[in-house]
């Protein structure tokens, strides 16, 4: 009888251990999705429905909140600012990070690891610790509430991550390939364009995608360095917090309009994002 049960268990399509892992995975997924799902529900409620106790799960959806957000605020201006600052800071960061990662990967010195660790340690400092000097510099140079200030700050805040990721990709490129290209008379620009770029294009794309998402979601610097002219979508969301309280439905609608573009973008580029985050995890 025991042998018969063992054979049935082996032949079972869904062993208990596999089913337990599947249930646990779905539970974690639903737990992570719950805030976004609740945000979507609240965005289509009225203000009274949003604060109802117990919460309403069945209601008549309304688009009133989205209409009010567009009428009250220039959504396209905030979205344009988010797009320009995110894309520009990502491109500028790649232009700075790639040469640095190249130098550290192919011309290692005795302090290369120390420099990399120092760069990474700057990400451990709370952003509020640098707020006063950055704010004063932006104000004294006339860059307060400007896209230029946000682009510079976004670039510098993401630069350590960019260098680390590109360094991980570049150090996997065999040095013999570069030596062969140099023996064939390739210049530094030809070496980059014809050899390194094709080999590391996936890593470059993954790094750029990740930092684009980080720049889009950046709220601290956007709220403190920008206002009406250069405000990003994070500024738009914060505008629905007032001394009278929070307008939950309108806040949810503004938040949904702010995260929708980057969520859709992340969905279509999730393969590259996961590849960039996990590269080098397994040797």
C-alpha positions as CSV (number, residue, x, y, z in Angstrom):
1,X,0.0,0.0,0.0
2,X,2.8,2.4,0.9
3,X,4.5,1.7,-2.4
4,X,1.3,2.3,-4.3
5,X,0.9,5.7,-2.6
6,X,4.4,6.5,-3.4
7,X,3.9,5.7,-7.1
8,X,0.7,7.8,-7.2
9,X,2.6,10.7,-5.6
10,X,5.4,10.5,-8.1
11,X,2.9,10.4,-11.0
12,X,0.8,13.3,-9.6
13,X,0.9,16.3,-11.9
14,X,0.8,18.7,-9.0
15,X,2.8,17.4,-6.0
16,X,2.0,19.0,-2.6
17,X,5.3,20.9,-2.5
18,X,4.7,22.5,-5.9
19,X,1.1,23.4,-5.0
20,X,2.3,25.0,-1.8
21,X,4.9,27.1,-3.6
22,X,2.3,28.1,-6.2
23,X,-0.2,29.2,-3.6
24,X,2.5,31.2,-1.7
25,X,3.6,32.9,-4.9
26,X,0.1,33.9,-5.8
27,X,-0.4,35.2,-2.2
28,X,2.7,37.3,-2.4
29,X,1.7,38.6,-5.8
30,X,-1.8,39.6,-4.7
31,X,-0.3,41.3,-1.6
32,X,2.0,43.4,-3.7
33,X,-0.7,44.2,-6.2
34,X,-3.2,45.2,-3.6
35,X,-2.1,48.9,-3.2
36,X,-2.2,49.4,-7.0
37,X,-5.6,47.7,-7.2
38,X,-7.1,49.7,-4.4
39,X,-5.7,52.9,-6.0
40,X,-7.5,52.0,-9.2
41,X,-10.7,51.4,-7.4
42,X,-10.5,54.7,-5.5
43,X,-9.8,56.7,-8.6
44,X,-13.2,55.8,-10.0
45,X,-15.1,56.6,-6.8
46,X,-16.6,59.8,-5.6
47,X,-15.1,61.5,-2.5
48,X,-17.9,60.2,-0.3
49,X,-17.5,56.7,-1.6
50,X,-13.8,56.8,-1.1
51,X,-14.1,57.5,2.7
52,X,-17.1,55.2,3.2
53,X,-16.8,52.8,6.2
54,X,-16.9,49.9,5.5
55,X,-15.1,50.3,2.1
56,X,-17.3,50.0,-0.9
57,X,-16.3,47.3,-3.4
58,X,-19.5,47.5,-5.5
59,X,-20.2,51.0,-6.9
60,X,-20.9,52.9,-10.1
61,X,-17.6,54.0,-11.6
62,X,-17.2,57.7,-12.5
63,X,-14.6,59.6,-14.6
64,X,-15.3,62.8,-12.7
65,X,-12.0,62.7,-10.9
66,X,-9.9,62.4,-14.0
67,X,-11.8,65.3,-15.6
68,X,-11.3,67.5,-12.5
69,X,-7.5,66.7,-12.5
70,X,-7.2,67.7,-16.1
71,X,-9.2,70.9,-15.6
72,X,-7.5,71.9,-12.4
73,X,-3.9,71.1,-13.5
74,X,-2.1,71.1,-16.8
75,X,-1.4,67.4,-16.8
76,X,0.4,67.4,-20.1
77,X,2.9,70.0,-18.8
78,X,3.7,67.8,-15.8
79,X,3.9,64.7,-18.0
80,X,6.2,66.6,-20.4
81,X,8.5,67.7,-17.6
82,X,8.7,64.1,-16.3
83,X,9.5,62.7,-19.7
84,X,12.1,65.3,-20.5
85,X,13.9,65.2,-17.2
86,X,13.9,61.4,-17.1
87,X,15.1,60.8,-20.6
88,X,17.7,63.6,-20.5
89,X,19.1,62.5,-17.1
90,X,19.3,58.9,-18.3
91,X,21.1,59.8,-21.5
92,X,23.5,62.1,-19.7
93,X,24.1,59.5,-17.0
94,X,25.0,56.9,-19.7
95,X,27.4,59.3,-21.4
96,X,29.2,59.8,-18.0
97,X,28.9,56.3,-16.6
98,X,30.1,54.3,-19.7
99,X,33.6,55.9,-19.9
100,X,34.0,55.5,-16.1
101,X,32.9,51.9,-16.2
102,X,35.2,51.2,-19.2
103,X,38.2,52.7,-17.4
104,X,37.6,50.6,-14.3
105,X,36.9,47.4,-16.2
106,X,39.9,47.4,-18.6
107,X,42.4,49.6,-16.8
108,X,42.1,48.4,-13.2
109,X,44.2,50.0,-10.5
110,X,44.8,49.1,-6.9
111,X,42.1,51.5,-5.8
112,X,39.4,50.5,-8.3
113,X,37.4,48.5,-5.9
114,X,37.7,51.2,-3.3
115,X,36.4,53.8,-5.7
116,X,33.4,51.6,-6.7
117,X,32.5,51.0,-3.0
118,X,32.8,54.7,-2.3
119,X,30.5,55.5,-5.2
120,X,28.0,52.9,-3.9
121,X,28.2,54.3,-0.4
122,X,26.9,57.7,-1.6
123,X,23.6,56.0,-2.3
124,X,23.3,55.1,1.4
125,X,23.2,58.8,2.5
126,X,19.7,60.1,3.0
127,X,18.8,62.6,0.3
128,X,17.6,65.1,2.9
129,X,21.2,65.4,4.1
130,X,22.2,67.1,0.8
131,X,19.0,69.1,0.4
132,X,20.2,72.4,1.8
133,X,23.5,72.7,-0.2
134,X,21.8,71.5,-3.4
135,X,18.9,73.9,-2.9
136,X,21.2,76.9,-2.2
137,X,23.3,76.1,-5.3
138,X,20.2,75.9,-7.5
139,X,18.9,79.1,-6.1
140,X,22.2,81.0,-6.4
141,X,22.6,79.9,-10.1
142,X,19.0,80.7,-11.0
143,X,18.2,77.1,-11.7
144,X,15.5,76.7,-9.1
145,X,12.3,75.4,-10.6
146,X,14.0,74.5,-13.8
147,X,14.3,71.2,-15.8
148,X,18.1,71.7,-15.9
149,X,18.4,71.4,-12.1
150,X,16.3,68.3,-12.0
151,X,18.2,66.7,-14.9
152,X,21.6,67.3,-13.1
153,X,20.3,66.1,-9.7
154,X,18.6,63.0,-11.2
155,X,21.8,62.2,-13.2
156,X,24.1,62.5,-10.1
157,X,21.7,60.4,-7.9
158,X,21.6,57.5,-10.5
159,X,25.2,57.7,-11.6
160,X,26.6,55.2,-9.0
161,X,24.0,52.6,-10.0
162,X,24.8,53.2,-13.7
163,X,28.6,52.8,-13.2
164,X,28.1,49.6,-11.2
165,X,25.8,48.0,-13.7
166,X,27.9,49.0,-16.7
167,X,31.0,47.8,-14.9
168,X,29.4,44.4,-14.4
169,X,28.7,44.1,-18.1
170,X,32.1,45.4,-19.3
171,X,34.2,43.3,-17.1
172,X,32.7,40.2,-18.7
173,X,34.0,41.2,-22.1
174,X,37.2,39.2,-22.9
175,X,40.2,41.5,-23.1
176,X,41.6,39.5,-26.0
177,X,38.8,40.9,-28.2
178,X,40.0,44.4,-27.6
179,X,43.6,43.5,-28.0
180,X,42.8,41.9,-31.4
181,X,41.0,45.0,-32.5
182,X,43.9,47.2,-31.5
183,X,46.3,45.0,-33.4
184,X,44.2,45.5,-36.4
185,X,44.6,49.2,-36.1
186,X,41.3,50.1,-34.6
187,X,41.1,53.6,-33.0
188,X,39.4,54.1,-29.6
189,X,36.2,55.3,-31.2
190,X,36.2,52.3,-33.6
191,X,36.8,50.0,-30.7
192,X,33.8,51.4,-28.9
193,X,31.5,51.6,-31.9
194,X,32.4,48.3,-33.6
195,X,33.4,46.1,-30.7
196,X,32.2,47.2,-27.3
197,X,28.9,48.7,-28.2
198,X,27.5,45.5,-30.0
199,X,28.7,43.3,-27.1
200,X,27.3,45.4,-24.3
201,X,24.2,46.8,-26.0
202,X,21.9,44.7,-23.8
203,X,23.6,45.9,-20.7
204,X,23.4,49.5,-21.9
205,X,19.7,49.1,-22.6
206,X,19.0,47.5,-19.2
207,X,20.9,50.2,-17.3
208,X,19.1,52.9,-19.2
209,X,15.7,51.4,-18.6
210,X,16.2,51.0,-14.9
211,X,17.5,54.5,-14.4
212,X,14.7,55.9,-16.6
213,X,12.2,54.3,-14.2
214,X,14.1,55.6,-11.1
215,X,14.1,59.1,-12.5
216,X,10.4,59.0,-13.4
217,X,9.5,57.9,-9.9
218,X,11.8,60.4,-8.1
219,X,9.7,62.5,-5.8
220,X,11.9,64.0,-3.1
221,X,14.0,66.2,-5.4
222,X,11.0,67.0,-7.6
223,X,9.0,68.4,-4.7
224,X,11.9,70.4,-3.2
225,X,13.5,71.8,-6.4
226,X,10.5,72.5,-8.6
227,X,7.1,74.1,-8.6
228,X,4.8,75.3,-11.3
229,X,7.2,75.6,-14.3
230,X,9.4,72.4,-13.9
231,X,7.2,70.3,-11.7
232,X,7.0,66.6,-12.6
233,X,4.1,64.3,-12.0
234,X,5.2,63.8,-8.4
235,X,4.5,67.5,-7.9
236,X,1.0,67.0,-9.5
237,X,0.2,64.3,-7.0
238,X,1.4,66.3,-4.0
239,X,-0.8,69.2,-5.0
240,X,-3.9,67.3,-3.9
241,X,-2.7,67.4,-0.3
242,X,-4.1,70.5,1.4
243,X,-4.6,71.8,4.9
244,X,-8.2,70.8,4.7
245,X,-7.2,67.2,4.2
246,X,-6.6,64.7,1.4
247,X,-9.0,64.4,-1.5
248,X,-8.6,60.6,-1.8
249,X,-10.5,60.1,-5.1
250,X,-8.7,63.0,-6.9
251,X,-5.4,62.0,-5.4
252,X,-5.9,58.5,-6.6
253,X,-6.8,59.7,-10.1
254,X,-3.8,61.9,-10.3
255,X,-1.6,59.1,-9.0
256,X,-3.0,56.6,-11.6
257,X,-2.4,59.1,-14.4
258,X,1.2,59.6,-13.1
259,X,2.1,56.0,-12.9
260,X,0.2,54.6,-15.9
261,X,2.8,55.5,-18.5
262,X,5.8,54.1,-16.6
263,X,3.8,51.0,-15.6
264,X,3.0,50.3,-19.2
265,X,6.6,51.0,-20.2
266,X,7.9,48.7,-17.5
267,X,5.5,45.9,-18.5
268,X,6.8,45.9,-22.1
269,X,10.5,46.2,-21.0
270,X,10.4,43.8,-18.0
271,X,12.7,41.3,-19.6
272,X,15.5,43.9,-20.0
273,X,14.8,45.3,-16.5
274,X,15.1,41.8,-14.9
275,X,18.2,41.0,-16.9
276,X,19.8,44.2,-15.7
277,X,18.9,43.7,-12.1
278,X,20.1,40.0,-12.0
279,X,23.1,40.2,-14.2
280,X,26.2,38.8,-12.5
281,X,24.1,37.2,-9.7
282,X,25.1,33.7,-10.8
283,X,28.6,32.8,-12.0
